[in-house]
Amino acid sequence: MSLDGVIEDPVGMEGSGLGDWTGPFSRGPEGDKFKQVELVQADALFFGRVTYDGFAAVWPPLKDEFALRMNSLPKYVASRTLKNVTWNNTKIIGGDLVGEVKSLKAEPGGDILIYGSASIVHALMPLRLIDEYRVMVYPIVLGRGKRLFPQGTQTIMTFAECRTFNDGIVLLRYVI
């Protein structure tokens, strides 16, 4: 997330015109380790269609440890327009997003990670269906773009953690 709350198109693959705004920064070994542990502890990944398209274009052919984990996890993509998926272990959620998320949360298991996917976060946040926010804040102000917290949304969170990584990137964790 940028300092002004933007989560849209961090690597410039979505055609937003924001460019690769995370590219000039490095999380460093500690930040990379956090992302690795986060992924290992997850039992599933959840995406909106735009984020899914970006991830599905990059991850399937990669073979490092992170990619192998990413590729092996069950993945859910919320879309009313997507008809077929090419990334293995992916299920399309085309109808009742809220009902499907409630069902997934009721199953035994670990974390369901949402990478980016503003539309998913915006739909689930007001219903308190997101248990924890793990936000890496990059020291850049973009001035425009989709924000993590849409205008008009209010919620109280409990502070869980703050860590600093390379290049002034800060991890903020809050729980509901």
C-alpha positions as a Markdown table, in Angstrom:
| # | Residue | x | y | z |
|---|---|---|---|---|
| 1 | Met | 0.0 | 0.0 | 0.0 |
| 2 | Ser | 1.2 | 3.5 | -0.7 |
| 3 | Leu | 1.3 | 6.1 | 2.1 |
| 4 | Asp | -1.9 | 7.5 | 0.7 |
| 5 | Gly | -3.7 | 4.1 | 0.9 |
| 6 | Val | -3.5 | 3.0 | -2.7 |
| 7 | Ile | -3.3 | -0.7 | -3.4 |
| 8 | Glu | -4.0 | -0.6 | -7.1 |
| 9 | Asp | -1.5 | -2.0 | -9.7 |
| 10 | Pro | 1.7 | -2.1 | -7.6 |
| 11 | Val | 3.8 | -3.8 | -10.3 |
| 12 | Gly | 2.3 | -2.0 | -13.3 |
| 13 | Met | 0.6 | -5.0 | -14.9 |
| 14 | Glu | -3.0 | -3.7 | -14.7 |
| 15 | Gly | -2.8 | -0.8 | -17.2 |
| 16 | Ser | -3.7 | 1.8 | -14.6 |
| 17 | Gly | -1.0 | 4.2 | -15.6 |
| 18 | Leu | 0.4 | 4.1 | -12.0 |
| 19 | Gly | 3.5 | 2.2 | -13.2 |
| 20 | Asp | 5.6 | -0.2 | -11.2 |
| 21 | Trp | 5.4 | 1.9 | -8.0 |
| 22 | Thr | 6.8 | -0.9 | -5.7 |
| 23 | Gly | 9.7 | -1.5 | -8.1 |
| 24 | Pro | 12.2 | 1.0 | -6.7 |
| 25 | Phe | 11.9 | -0.5 | -3.2 |
| 26 | Ser | 13.2 | -3.7 | -1.7 |
| 27 | Arg | 11.6 | -5.4 | 1.3 |
| 28 | Gly | 15.0 | -6.9 | 2.1 |
| 29 | Pro | 15.6 | -10.3 | 3.7 |
| 30 | Glu | 13.3 | -9.7 | 6.7 |
| 31 | Gly | 10.4 | -8.5 | 4.5 |
| 32 | Asp | 10.9 | -11.5 | 2.1 |
| 33 | Lys | 11.0 | -13.9 | 5.1 |
| 34 | Phe | 7.7 | -12.4 | 6.4 |
| 35 | Lys | 6.0 | -13.0 | 3.0 |
| 36 | Gln | 7.4 | -16.5 | 2.9 |
| 37 | Val | 6.1 | -17.4 | 6.4 |
| 38 | Glu | 2.8 | -15.8 | 5.6 |
| 39 | Leu | 2.4 | -17.9 | 2.5 |
| 40 | Val | 3.5 | -21.1 | 4.3 |
| 41 | Gln | 0.9 | -20.6 | 7.0 |
| 42 | Ala | -1.9 | -20.0 | 4.5 |
| 43 | Asp | -4.3 | -22.7 | 3.4 |
| 44 | Ala | -5.8 | -20.8 | 0.5 |
| 45 | Leu | -5.6 | -17.7 | -1.7 |
| 46 | Phe | -8.5 | -15.4 | -2.7 |
| 47 | Phe | -8.4 | -13.0 | -5.6 |
| 48 | Gly | -10.5 | -10.6 | -7.5 |
| 49 | Arg | -10.3 | -11.2 | -11.2 |
| 50 | Val | -7.9 | -8.4 | -12.0 |
| 51 | Thr | -5.4 | -9.5 | -9.4 |
| 52 | Tyr | -5.9 | -13.2 | -10.4 |
| 53 | Asp | -5.1 | -12.3 | -14.0 |
| 54 | Gly | -1.8 | -10.7 | -13.0 |
| 55 | Phe | -0.8 | -13.5 | -10.7 |
| 56 | Ala | -1.9 | -16.3 | -13.1 |
| 57 | Ala | 0.3 | -14.7 | -15.8 |
| 58 | Val | 3.4 | -14.8 | -13.6 |
| 59 | Trp | 3.4 | -17.7 | -11.1 |
| 60 | Pro | 2.6 | -21.0 | -12.9 |
| 61 | Pro | 5.9 | -21.4 | -14.7 |
| 62 | Leu | 8.1 | -20.4 | -11.8 |
| 63 | Lys | 9.8 | -23.2 | -9.7 |
| 64 | Asp | 11.4 | -21.5 | -6.7 |
| 65 | Glu | 10.1 | -22.5 | -3.2 |
| 66 | Phe | 7.8 | -19.5 | -2.9 |
| 67 | Ala | 6.3 | -20.2 | -6.4 |
| 68 | Leu | 5.9 | -23.9 | -5.7 |
| 69 | Arg | 3.8 | -23.0 | -2.6 |
| 70 | Met | 1.8 | -20.4 | -4.4 |
| 71 | Asn | 1.1 | -22.7 | -7.2 |
| 72 | Ser | 0.1 | -25.6 | -5.0 |
| 73 | Leu | -2.4 | -23.8 | -2.8 |
| 74 | Pro | -6.2 | -23.8 | -3.5 |
| 75 | Lys | -7.1 | -20.5 | -5.1 |
| 76 | Tyr | -10.5 | -18.8 | -5.4 |
| 77 | Val | -11.2 | -16.0 | -7.9 |
| 78 | Ala | -14.3 | -13.9 | -7.6 |
| 79 | Ser | -15.6 | -13.0 | -11.0 |
| 80 | Arg | -18.9 | -12.8 | -12.8 |
| 81 | Thr | -17.2 | -12.7 | -16.2 |
| 82 | Leu | -14.4 | -15.3 | -16.0 |
| 83 | Lys | -15.5 | -18.6 | -17.5 |
| 84 | Asn | -12.2 | -20.6 | -17.5 |
| 85 | Val | -9.1 | -20.6 | -15.3 |
| 86 | Thr | -5.7 | -21.8 | -16.4 |
| 87 | Trp | -3.9 | -21.7 | -13.0 |
| 88 | Asn | -4.1 | -25.0 | -11.3 |
| 89 | Asn | -6.2 | -25.5 | -8.1 |
| 90 | Thr | -8.4 | -22.5 | -8.9 |
| 91 | Lys | -12.1 | -22.3 | -8.4 |
| 92 | Ile | -14.3 | -19.5 | -9.8 |
| 93 | Ile | -16.7 | -17.9 | -7.4 |
| 94 | Gly | -19.3 | -16.4 | -9.7 |
| 95 | Gly | -22.3 | -15.8 | -7.5 |
| 96 | Asp | -22.6 | -15.4 | -3.8 |
| 97 | Leu | -19.2 | -14.1 | -2.7 |
| 98 | Val | -20.2 | -13.5 | 0.9 |
| 99 | Gly | -21.8 | -16.9 | 1.3 |
| 100 | Glu | -18.8 | -18.6 | -0.2 |
| 101 | Val | -16.4 | -16.7 | 2.1 |
| 102 | Lys | -18.5 | -17.6 | 5.1 |
| 103 | Ser | -18.4 | -21.3 | 4.1 |
| 104 | Leu | -14.7 | -21.2 | 3.6 |
| 105 | Lys | -14.1 | -19.5 | 6.9 |
| 106 | Ala | -16.3 | -22.2 | 8.6 |
| 107 | Glu | -14.0 | -25.0 | 7.3 |
| 108 | Pro | -11.1 | -26.1 | 9.4 |
| 109 | Gly | -7.7 | -24.8 | 8.4 |
| 110 | Gly | -5.4 | -21.8 | 8.4 |
| 111 | Asp | -5.4 | -18.4 | 6.8 |
| 112 | Ile | -7.0 | -17.4 | 3.6 |
| 113 | Leu | -4.8 | -14.8 | 2.1 |
| 114 | Ile | -6.2 | -12.0 | -0.1 |
| 115 | Tyr | -3.4 | -10.3 | -2.2 |
| 116 | Gly | -4.5 | -6.9 | -3.2 |
| 117 | Ser | -7.9 | -7.4 | -4.8 |
| 118 | Ala | -9.6 | -4.1 | -3.7 |
| 119 | Ser | -13.0 | -5.3 | -4.9 |
| 120 | Ile | -12.9 | -8.3 | -2.6 |
| 121 | Val | -11.7 | -6.3 | 0.4 |
| 122 | His | -14.3 | -3.7 | -0.2 |
| 123 | Ala | -17.1 | -6.3 | -0.3 |
| 124 | Leu | -15.9 | -8.2 | 2.7 |
| 125 | Met | -14.7 | -5.4 | 5.0 |
| 126 | Pro | -18.1 | -3.9 | 6.0 |
| 127 | Leu | -19.4 | -7.4 | 6.9 |
| 128 | Arg | -16.4 | -8.0 | 9.1 |
| 129 | Leu | -15.4 | -11.0 | 7.2 |
| 130 | Ile | -11.7 | -10.1 | 7.2 |
| 131 | Asp | -10.1 | -11.1 | 10.5 |
| 132 | Glu | -6.7 | -9.5 | 10.1 |
| 133 | Tyr | -5.1 | -6.8 | 8.0 |
| 134 | Arg | -1.4 | -7.2 | 7.1 |
| 135 | Val | -0.4 | -4.1 | 5.2 |
| 136 | Met | 3.1 | -3.3 | 3.9 |
| 137 | Val | 3.2 | 0.4 | 3.5 |
| 138 | Tyr | 5.6 | 1.8 | 0.9 |
| 139 | Pro | 7.1 | 5.3 | 1.3 |
| 140 | Ile | 5.4 | 6.7 | -1.8 |
| 141 | Val | 2.4 | 8.9 | -2.4 |
| 142 | Leu | 0.6 | 8.2 | -5.6 |
| 143 | Gly | -2.2 | 10.7 | -5.5 |
| 144 | Arg | -4.8 | 8.5 | -7.2 |
| 145 | Gly | -5.8 | 4.9 | -7.5 |
| 146 | Lys | -8.0 | 2.3 | -5.7 |
| 147 | Arg | -7.5 | 2.5 | -1.9 |
| 148 | Leu | -7.5 | -0.3 | 0.6 |
| 149 | Phe | -10.2 | 1.4 | 2.7 |
| 150 | Pro | -12.9 | 2.9 | 0.5 |
| 151 | Gln | -14.4 | 6.3 | 1.4 |
| 152 | Gly | -17.3 | 5.9 | 3.9 |
| 153 | Thr | -16.0 | 2.7 | 5.5 |
| 154 | Gln | -15.5 | 2.8 | 9.2 |
| 155 | Thr | -14.2 | 0.0 | 11.5 |
| 156 | Ile | -12.2 | -0.2 | 14.7 |
| 157 | Met | -9.2 | -2.5 | 14.7 |
| 158 | Thr | -6.8 | -3.7 | 17.4 |
| 159 | Phe | -3.1 | -3.2 | 16.9 |
| 160 | Ala | -1.1 | -6.4 | 16.6 |
| 161 | Glu | 2.3 | -5.5 | 15.2 |
| 162 | Cys | 4.5 | -3.0 | 13.5 |
| 163 | Arg | 7.8 | -3.9 | 11.8 |
| 164 | Thr | 10.2 | -1.9 | 9.6 |
| 165 | Phe | 11.8 | -3.5 | 6.5 |
| 166 | Asn | 14.3 | -2.2 | 4.0 |
| 167 | Asp | 13.8 | 1.0 | 2.1 |
| 168 | Gly | 11.4 | 2.4 | 4.7 |
| 169 | Ile | 8.7 | -0.2 | 4.1 |
| 170 | Val | 6.6 | -0.7 | 7.2 |
| 171 | Leu | 4.5 | -3.7 | 8.0 |
| 172 | Leu | 1.3 | -2.9 | 10.0 |
| 173 | Arg | -0.9 | -5.7 | 11.4 |
| 174 | Tyr | -4.3 | -5.1 | 12.8 |
| 175 | Val | -6.9 | -7.6 | 13.9 |
| 176 | Ile | -10.7 | -7.2 | 14.1 |
